[in-house]
């Protein structure tokens, strides 16, 4: 019996953050889709249908708030949980994230535990099952 691993998208302009998130999530048995910025993410989201999206706030071209708002406006992805990633841990940033539809806020640098806990909390407790 094979189960399909949950797909998680990580949108961040930092290759270090993308890489560490990819390693943590892949080790836990999730499929990972990486995007460098909002435009890259919007181009990939239709093909991959992620179960959860981590989105950096400070990115060139299209920031995380704009990216999250565009994802939430889409009928197809309106229900997909988006978690904001930021190196700033401010009340204003959290509030603004909530206003555009983000379900949570994770401060960078994140730990493997905080990343995986956030995934479990926002995917109904689904745990990845490595094949």
N, C-alpha and C positions, 0 to 999 in steps of 0.2 A: 504494500500500500504506500503510495507516494503522496505526500501532501505538498501543496504548493506553498512555498515560503512567502510570507508577507513581503510586499515590495515597499521600500522606504526611500523617499527622495531626499537628498541633502543638497540644498542650494547655498553655496558660499563661494565668495570670490577668493578665499584663501585655500590654496591647494593643501596646506598642512591640516586645516580643519576638515576639509573634505576627506582627506586620506585617513585621518584618525577616526572619523565617524564611520568610514567605510570598513576599516579594520574591526572596530568594536561590533558593528552590526553584522558583518559577515561571519565573524567568529560565533556570534549568537544564533546564526542560522537564517538571517534575513537576507533577502535580495536587496541590493542597493543600486539606486540610480543617482548619478551625480550630475549636478548642473553648476556652471560657473557664475551665472547671474540669472536675473528674472527672465530675460528673453530666452536664454538657453533652456530654463525650466519650462517656460510656456510652450516651447517647441517640442519638448520631450514628454510632457505630462499626458497628452492624449494617447501616445503609443504605449506608455507604461502603466497607467492607472495605479499610482501608488496608494497604499492604504493609509499612509501618513507622510507628512512633509515637514522637514526641518528647513527653516528659511532664515538666513542671515539678514540683519536689518541694514547694515551699511554696505551697500554694493554700488558699483558704478552703473550708469545707464538707467536701471530700474531698481529702486531700493526695495527692501523687504516688505515695507508697508504696502507699496504699490503692487508688488507681486502677489502678496497675500490677498489684497482686495480684488485683484483680477481673478485669482483662483476661486474666491468665494462668490464672485458674480456669475461664474459658470454653473449652469444647471447640473452639469455632469459631475462637477467636483465640489459643489457647495457643501456637501456633508463630510468631505475629506478633512481630517484634523490637520491644522497647520500650527506648528510650534515655532515661535520666533527664537533666533539665536542672536545674542549680542554680548559684546564685551562690557557694555554698560549695564548696570543693574539698577536702573532708576524707575521710580514710580511712574513718571511721565511716559517712558518707553513702554512699560507694561500696559498702561492705560491705552496708549495709542495702538498697541498690538491688539488689545481686546476690541477696540473700535473697528478695526478692519477685519475682525473675525478670527484672530488667532486664539487657540484654546489654552495655550500655555507659553511660558517664557523660560528659556534655559540660558544661563549665563556661561559665556566662554571664559577660560577653557573649561569644558565639561569633562567629567570623569566617565569611564565606561559604565559605572553603576548608575549615575544620574541620567545618562543617555538611555540606557536600557529600561530603567524605571519609568521614564517619560513615555517610551514606546509602549510598554505594558499598560500604563494608565490610560492611554488614548487609543488603544486598539482593542478595548474590551477585555484586557488581560490575556490576549492571544500571545502565546509564546511560540517562537519560531521552532520548527522541528527540522533539524539538519537531516538531509536525506542519506 
